[in-house]
Each structure stands twice: as C-alpha cells, then as structure tokens.
C-alpha cells in the first residue's frame, strides 16, 4: 500500500513517514497544497490513501478535497485538522473527506483509521489471496506455500500481494515502483529486480519451479 502525506509541518510529516514505513507502507510527502493537488490528479492510481493536513500553503485541504472529488478521483482521504468544531467536521465530510483526526492524535489511532479506510475500497478486496499452492493472509501478514509458512520481508510481502491481486497479468517495473516505493525512486533502479530475485528464491518449491515469470523487456508475471 502506498500513502501520500500532504503536511507542511516537516517534523510531523517525517515522523508519520517513518512510522508508516516501519509498518510496510510506501510513503511520499508533499508540503504544498497546489503541488499535492497536481500530484494526486496526475498520479491518481499510484496511491491507496492520502493523509491531508487542513492548513497548507497555496491551497488548503478543503479545496484539495473538493477539486479531486470533482475530478471523480475516489482515493480515500484522511484529513488532519487542529479544529474540533462540529461545523468544520461536517464541512470536511461534505467536501469529500472519508475520515478526519483532530491534532494531537496517537500514531496507534492513526494506524487503526488507515486500516479501516483501506478495508473498504470501491471493490472489496479479499483478505485471503491464493494462487496455485501459495496462500497469503493479508491481515495476519503470513504467506504459505504447500502449507509451509514462507518468511518474507515487508517489501517482499508487498510485491507478492501485488502479484496475487494481478494474477496472470504482466506487471512492469514502473508499476511496482509506483505502488511499493516512494516517488523519488528512478525507473532504471534495479531495486525491483533484487527484491524479485529474493522473493523468487523464497517461493521456489522442491522441484525448483519458478512461479514468477520474467517477461524480457517488460516485467514479471505470476503464473497460476
């Protein structure tokens, strides 16, 4: 899952980013309202959720909510606000926000709110993913092959989850970079190939059969 943090308070943004990355999320940070609105408009499919501060330079959170909803972008939005009046809460929800949190808040509560929002996308995503003899429990973050648990790193887990949600589809490196790494990774980076190699090794069965197929010059495919 990839999250965009739109927050001009640098220390808070960095703290949120570190905490979320420690829980397996890829994170981008933008501190300017108009730049955030442009990023969301142009890269709407790259993010699974936006954490949006209400008070921002150049364009406030309410305006951003309204503008991206007008563009029929349905990405979940969690607004951070220092305001606690009932009228402001109503305005937030009417503007297109899915949820809000009043500062200061605990990181544990933020995580819970994020998980709740990501559990109710437009199309309900299953929590148990299967392909061939591979089974993934998305909630418990466990992977099994032939009934045996396969220990994976956070990035390996994210890669496999992406493949399991797109079985038999050719997935290119740019898609993987966009969904699992932050915006600053260059598309020529070999970081994807390294993680794919490690994931492939961990998933190999006794016969040595490779379920992750390399499509030369394009990307990878999970064969089912």
VENTA-V249866 format. One record per helix or strand of 3 or more residues. SS is the DSSP state (@ for helix, = for strand). FROM is the first residue (numbers start at 1). LEN is the number of residues. If there is no record, write none. Layout:
# VENTA-V249866
SS | FROM | LEN
SS | FROM | LEN
This chain:
# VENTA-V249866
= | 2 | 5
@ | 10 | 13
= | 26 | 5
@ | 33 | 10
= | 49 | 5
@ | 61 | 10
= | 76 | 6
@ | 86 | 9
= | 99 | 4
@ | 107 | 12
= | 128 | 4
= | 134 | 4
= | 142 | 4
@ | 154 | 12
@ | 173 | 8
@ | 191 | 13
= | 212 | 4
= | 219 | 4
